[in-house]
């Protein structure tokens, strides 16, 4: 008499899911579902500060805690190592793949055969041009301004803007968020050599503002509250010009 045993092996795939929270911390339905099914949920806030009230509201919605993780842990092996045995989510402001660090996480996870999922969301790269009314295909390389630091005054961002203007292309200027979000007035002081600017504040929020004018006139004005982004426009198309005049 022969006895055959039918042994079925269940394979549980552990995952690292990178979730974009969008411009105004608006998570998609697929993101909420992923968080509900996760073992651990982390959030990084160094790319864009997130109010505690918003995080608390999301925790109530998904029924789980969201753990703040510092930059050094995001850039270490911590998340990938944990994802080898758990379903881990990392919340990142905007779209998770607009930051080089998060691309590196995917590379490191794949090397360890950890499944990676990415849930995209709105990004500053689309929201800022859209809010300003400028044509997105006319933007050149993005520039970033850093908060003033002792013995550290980089000029590469200004070179990027100058080059974009030479090529008749608009410049999106991102402002530093560490150790605190840069104020628009501080940024405009650094951008005084340029003729005009569009100052965008709190994009995606109910109190969002878009203010257009000559840099010299914008200095000293109430431009809203941080976080800010600034656009240095090139020569305007008539439709762009009409849109900005309405601001």
C-alpha positions in Angstrom: 0.0 0.0 0.0 1.5 3.3 -1.1 0.7 6.6 0.7 1.2 9.9 -1.1 1.5 13.1 0.9 0.4 16.3 -0.9 2.5 19.0 0.8 1.6 22.5 -0.2 4.1 25.3 0.6 2.6 28.7 1.2 5.0 31.5 0.2 4.4 34.8 1.9 6.0 37.7 -0.1 7.2 40.5 2.1 7.2 43.9 0.6 8.6 47.4 0.8 5.9 49.8 -0.4 6.9 53.4 -1.2 3.8 55.6 -0.9 3.6 59.2 -2.2 1.4 61.4 0.0 1.0 64.1 -2.7 1.4 67.8 -2.4 -1.1 68.3 0.4 -0.9 64.9 2.1 -3.8 63.4 0.0 -3.3 59.7 -0.1 -4.8 57.6 -2.9 -7.2 54.7 -2.3 -4.6 52.2 -3.2 -2.2 53.8 -0.7 -4.8 53.5 2.1 -5.4 49.9 1.3 -1.6 49.2 1.3 -1.3 50.8 4.7 -4.2 48.8 6.2 -2.4 45.6 5.1 1.0 46.6 6.3 2.8 45.4 9.4 4.7 48.6 9.9 4.3 52.1 8.5 7.0 54.8 8.5 7.0 58.4 7.4 9.9 60.6 6.5 9.3 64.4 6.9 12.7 65.8 5.9 11.6 66.4 2.3 8.5 68.3 3.4 7.3 69.0 7.0 3.9 67.4 7.7 1.6 68.7 10.4 1.0 66.2 13.2 -2.8 66.7 12.9 -2.7 65.3 9.4 -0.8 62.3 10.4 -3.1 61.7 13.4 -6.1 61.8 11.0 -4.6 59.3 8.7 -3.8 57.0 11.7 -7.5 57.0 12.7 -8.5 56.2 9.1 -6.2 53.2 8.7 -6.4 52.1 12.3 -2.6 51.9 12.7 0.3 53.9 14.1 2.6 55.8 11.7 6.2 56.0 12.9 8.4 59.0 12.1 11.8 57.9 10.8 14.8 60.2 10.6 16.8 60.7 7.4 19.7 58.7 8.5 17.5 55.6 9.0 15.9 56.0 5.6 19.3 56.2 4.0 20.5 53.1 5.9 19.7 49.4 5.5 17.0 49.6 8.1 13.9 49.6 5.9 15.1 46.9 3.5 16.2 44.7 6.3 12.8 44.9 8.0 11.0 44.3 4.7 12.7 40.9 4.5 10.3 39.6 7.1 7.5 42.2 7.1 5.2 44.2 4.9 6.7 47.7 5.3 5.4 51.0 4.0 7.3 54.3 3.8 5.3 57.5 3.3 7.1 60.2 1.4 5.9 63.7 0.5 4.8 64.2 -3.1 5.8 61.4 -5.4 8.3 58.9 -3.8 10.5 58.6 -6.8 11.4 62.3 -7.1 14.0 61.8 -4.4 17.2 60.0 -5.2 17.3 58.3 -1.8 14.0 56.5 -2.5 15.3 55.2 -5.9 18.3 53.8 -3.9 15.9 52.0 -1.6 14.4 50.2 -4.6 17.9 49.1 -5.8 18.9 47.9 -2.4 15.6 46.0 -1.9 15.9 44.2 -5.3 19.4 43.1 -4.4 17.9 41.3 -1.4 15.0 39.9 -3.4 12.5 42.0 -1.5 9.4 42.9 -3.5 9.0 46.6 -4.1 5.8 48.4 -4.8 5.5 52.1 -5.6 2.2 54.1 -5.3 2.7 57.4 -7.1 1.0 60.7 -6.3 1.1 64.4 -7.2 4.5 66.1 -7.2 5.8 69.7 -7.0 7.1 69.2 -10.5 3.6 69.1 -11.9 1.7 71.1 -9.2 3.9 74.2 -9.3 3.8 74.7 -13.1 0.1 74.0 -13.1 -0.7 76.5 -10.3 1.4 79.2 -12.1 -0.3 78.6 -15.5 3.0 78.1 -17.2 3.5 75.5 -19.9 5.3 72.5 -18.3 7.3 71.6 -21.4 9.0 75.0 -21.3 10.7 74.3 -17.9 14.5 73.7 -17.8 16.6 72.1 -15.1 15.3 72.6 -11.5 17.3 74.7 -9.1 17.4 74.4 -5.3 18.3 77.1 -2.7 19.7 76.1 0.6 19.3 77.9 3.9 22.3 80.1 4.7 25.1 78.2 6.5 28.4 79.3 7.8 31.1 79.1 5.1 28.6 77.5 2.6 27.3 79.7 -0.1 26.8 77.7 -3.3 26.1 79.5 -6.6 25.3 76.5 -8.8 21.6 77.2 -8.5 21.9 80.7 -9.9 24.0 79.3 -12.7 21.2 76.8 -13.5 18.6 79.7 -13.7 20.9 81.8 -15.9 21.4 78.9 -18.3 17.6 78.2 -18.4 16.9 81.9 -19.3 19.6 81.8 -22.0 17.6 78.8 -23.5 14.3 80.7 -23.0 13.1 78.2 -20.4 11.4 78.7 -17.1 13.1 77.7 -13.8 11.4 75.9 -10.9 13.3 76.8 -7.7 12.9 74.5 -4.7 13.6 75.9 -1.3 15.4 74.1 1.5 13.4 72.6 4.4 16.2 72.0 6.9 16.5 72.9 9.6 13.3 74.8 8.9 11.5 75.7 5.6 13.1 78.7 3.9 11.0 81.8 3.8 10.2 83.4 0.5 11.8 86.7 1.4 15.1 85.0 2.1 14.9 83.2 -1.3 14.1 86.4 -3.2 17.1 88.1 -1.6 19.2 85.4 -3.3 17.4 85.8 -6.5 17.6 89.7 -6.8 19.5 89.6 -10.0 16.5 88.2 -11.9 13.7 90.4 -13.2 10.5 88.7 -12.2 9.3 85.7 -10.1 6.2 83.7 -9.2 6.0 82.9 -5.5 3.9 79.9 -4.7 2.9 79.2 -1.1 1.4 76.1 0.5 0.6 74.5 -2.8 -2.5 72.2 -2.6 -3.7 73.7 0.7 -6.9 75.9 1.0 -4.8 78.9 1.8 -2.4 78.5 -1.2 -1.2 81.6 -2.9 0.4 82.4 -6.2 1.9 85.9 -6.5 3.6 87.3 -9.6 5.7 90.4 -10.0 9.1 91.9 -10.3 11.5 90.6 -7.7 12.2 94.1 -6.4 8.5 94.7 -5.8 7.9 91.3 -4.1 10.6 91.9 -1.5 8.9 93.0 1.7 5.4 91.9 0.6 3.2 89.4 2.4 3.7 86.3 0.2 1.9 83.8 2.4 3.2 81.0 4.6 5.8 78.3 4.1 6.4 76.0 2.4 7.2 78.0 -0.7 8.3 77.3 -4.2 9.5 80.0 -6.7 9.4 80.1 -10.5 11.7 82.4 -12.4 9.9 82.7 -15.8 11.5 83.1 -19.2 9.8 85.1 -22.0 6.1 84.5 -21.6 3.8 83.0 -24.2 0.7 85.3 -24.6 -1.6 82.8 -22.8 0.9 82.4 -20.0 1.1 86.2 -19.7 -2.6 86.6 -19.6 -2.9 83.9 -16.9 -0.2 85.6 -14.7 -1.8 89.0 -15.1 -4.9 87.6 -13.4 -2.8 86.7 -10.3 
